[in-house]
């Protein structure tokens, strides 16, 4: 954070030095001036600092003040009422909208509730806004949609997007996947004929989404292992999974009518 403090402009926005590569995703951002998505990540860092300080028993007010200050500036400079969205750049005047900053606005609670509903309609559910083509950032989009209660839509997109890779012969998930790209070009990237990584760990994010939002496992106290279940399994005929909770494992079973959760005994875990 000290390093980031050295990279601020006169308005308190994080900016790159000459030659820096400001990267969020493979997308066509308006990069003139401070990039909105980067300011949102920086803002979320201040909140993370405050939360970490609280856990450590340290003073957190200064971090919260920085979070609120930057959040206010982001809303003032990047929210475009006429677009119903956050724009990439206020410097250029082009009012260019991509999905990324608007996804962060939901994930990091940088948008007001009314703005979130507008973003859902005018950005995330708007086919005119360019689609995300990396499983990496597709995860954040699915996370944001889950937080907005769009479980059926997320499940359909998991089946279509990650399932689309499986239908094209994937045995591991890829660095980038554009369903509209011809199959003969599906392994191309970086201008190379076979330049795409075909095994990217973050592409396995449906596991996280299914556990957190569909099974609905919420860890309420990571120290004691307390949890709650808020399942959304209406679209599943059956489900059987084992999920970690602290140093224990929780076995969850669903058969369309009944949901059962039980701890796996220590001796069975040792045998496995």
Phi, psi and omega in degrees: 000327175298320178297316179299323179301332179281353186251018184268145174272187185294339179267358179089014178266148180281127182228156179273160172274169179300127180092352178292147176256105181271105189237127170246321183189170174281092183205161183268081179276155166275104189263013179283120182080188181298129182278130186303312183301326179291322178295325179292320176296318179297318178298317179297331177296321179296321178293321177297322176299318180295317180294321178294317179300320180297318179296324182275359181075025181257166179294132183241354186300320182297321179292318179295323177297318179295320178300310182294322179297312181290323177302316179298320179293321178298316178296321183291318189266331189250340180284127181245105186300320181295332178270340186064038187198165169274137179263158181296319188216137172266345185288321188281334184080002184279342178055045183281131183247127168238169184286332196299305180297325181290329173293314178300323181301325177282313184297323185259009180056040178270348177254148174288165185300318178296323178294323179299318180295322178294318178300318179302315183284315192264352178236295188292326179258019183253109182294347179281342174278126185309135182288153173283139185240010176243133173304330177307303184274340174301327177301313181297323178295317179294322177299314179297319179295321176298319180295337177269005176083015184268060187293317181297318180295321180295315180299320178296321180288325175300314180295323183282316187277299178291324175296328177297323176294318179299320180294335177270009173100008181294137171250346167223162184273148194268164177294324182214142178213119176245108182302337181275352181283142178299148182300326181291348179249009190290342179258006183273143174191157179058025181077007180254146182299320177232052187270358186271136171288131182257011179213088180249123187301319184293347178290350179273017186299340174306331177300315178297313182298317180296320181289313188283319189255324182271308169293325174080032180281116179243119178279112182272335177214100184294340180282311182275342182087013177293145181211169170220155178247127175233074190287151172226075188248020184300331183272000183253132174285323176203158179203138179219117184211159176236125184235144180281137173227101187063232179261015178243172179233133182253124179263122183239130180230140181221132182235029180084339179239323185236142174245125181235131178235130181212148177283141174279123181302150183302322183293326178290324178295320180294323179295321180291000000 
